[in-house]
Amino acid sequence: MRFSGGFAGMSISPGSDEERLLLGKWIKMGNNLIVATFPFGESLLDPKVKRDDETAKRAEEYVQFDHEVAEKLSHLKGKFRYSLETYFRDTWGAMLPTDEELEKIDG
């Protein structure tokens, strides 16, 4: 799954709805995956971690998305998940984007 959302080539401004959607998707994709110990944009798959096929596919998609979206949100690159979740809550509240909203960036 290559990220080909509607924000390709765009500069994403801090506090914008585009940032909310991309960061919200990143948070949702990382839920229940053992990839969250790396800073934003630097996640890796640890070959020592055994995953079932479905989880392995989700983890691969997350790592790819992490690298791609960190380029769009370069002002957040290198921050850890806890800091980004806190930033999200402080900026937009506790509700993550809905699946319908995320369809905007999935094309």
Secondary structure, DSSP 8 states (H G I E B T S, - for coil): -----TTTT----TTSHHHHHHHHHHHHHHTT-TTTTS-TT-----TTS---HHHHHHHHHHHHHHHHHHHHTGGGTT--HHHHHHHHHHHH-S----HHHHHHHH-
